[in-house]
Amino acid sequence: MHEKIREGFDVFLHDGEKSFGAVRRVRKDAIVVYVENSGDFEIPLNAVKDAEAEKVILDSARLDAKLLDAISRAHTGEDPRIP
């Protein structure tokens, strides 16, 4: 699957939701993702559900608690009136 993923792809938990970050690096067995407001996280490729159309969809059941917490706070500093 990693051959389909490129730096700069947006990262999501569910297709159709707002992106919480972007791929920084692609490694043989993991991707490094910048999560807004939290920094970089290394995510194993077995946590990737799908990758296409410049999007990476992750399987939340395979993510650790620290990353899930960071994802939940990714957009906290944004003005909710701006779409």
C-alpha positions as CSV (number, residue, x, y, z in Angstrom):
1,M,0.0,0.0,0.0
2,H,2.8,2.4,0.8
3,E,3.6,2.8,-2.9
4,K,0.3,4.6,-3.4
5,I,1.0,7.1,-0.6
6,R,2.9,10.3,-1.3
7,E,4.2,13.2,0.8
8,G,1.6,16.0,1.0
9,F,-1.5,13.6,0.9
10,D,-4.2,14.7,3.3
11,V,-5.0,12.3,6.2
12,F,-8.5,11.4,7.5
13,L,-10.2,9.0,9.9
14,H,-13.3,8.8,7.6
15,D,-13.7,9.8,4.0
16,G,-15.8,12.9,3.7
17,E,-14.6,14.4,7.0
18,K,-12.2,17.2,7.5
19,S,-8.5,16.4,7.1
20,F,-6.6,16.5,10.4
21,G,-3.1,16.4,8.9
22,A,-0.8,15.6,6.1
23,V,1.8,12.9,5.2
24,R,5.3,14.2,5.8
25,R,7.3,11.1,5.0
26,V,6.7,7.6,3.6
27,R,8.8,4.8,5.0
28,K,8.9,1.1,4.2
29,D,6.7,0.1,7.1
30,A,5.2,3.5,8.3
31,I,4.2,7.0,7.4
32,V,5.0,10.1,9.3
33,V,2.0,12.4,9.6
34,Y,1.9,16.0,10.8
35,V,-1.3,16.4,12.9
36,E,-2.4,20.0,13.2
37,N,-1.7,21.5,16.6
38,S,0.2,18.5,17.7
39,G,3.2,17.7,15.5
40,D,4.5,14.6,13.8
41,F,3.4,11.0,14.5
42,E,4.7,7.8,13.0
43,I,1.9,5.5,12.0
44,P,2.4,1.9,10.9
45,L,1.2,1.0,7.5
46,N,-1.2,-1.6,8.9
47,A,-3.3,1.3,10.3
48,V,-3.9,2.6,6.7
49,K,-7.3,1.5,5.4
50,D,-7.1,3.2,2.0
51,A,-5.0,5.6,0.0
52,E,-6.2,7.2,-3.2
53,A,-7.1,10.5,-4.8
54,E,-4.3,12.2,-2.7
55,K,-6.1,11.0,0.5
56,V,-5.1,8.6,3.2
57,I,-7.8,7.0,5.4
58,L,-6.7,5.5,8.7
59,D,-8.3,2.8,10.8
60,S,-8.9,4.4,14.2
61,A,-9.0,0.9,15.9
62,R,-5.2,0.6,15.1
63,L,-4.1,4.0,16.4
64,D,-2.8,4.6,19.9
65,A,-4.5,6.8,22.4
66,K,-2.0,9.7,22.2
67,L,-2.6,10.0,18.4
68,L,-6.4,9.8,18.8
69,D,-6.2,12.5,21.3
70,A,-4.2,14.7,19.0
71,I,-6.6,14.1,16.2
72,S,-9.5,15.1,18.4
73,R,-7.8,18.4,19.1
74,A,-6.6,19.1,15.5
75,H,-9.1,21.8,14.8
76,T,-9.7,23.3,18.2
77,G,-8.0,26.6,17.4
78,E,-10.1,27.3,14.3
79,D,-12.9,29.8,14.1
80,P,-16.1,27.7,13.8
81,R,-17.7,30.5,11.7
82,I,-15.2,29.9,8.9
83,P,-16.0,26.9,6.7
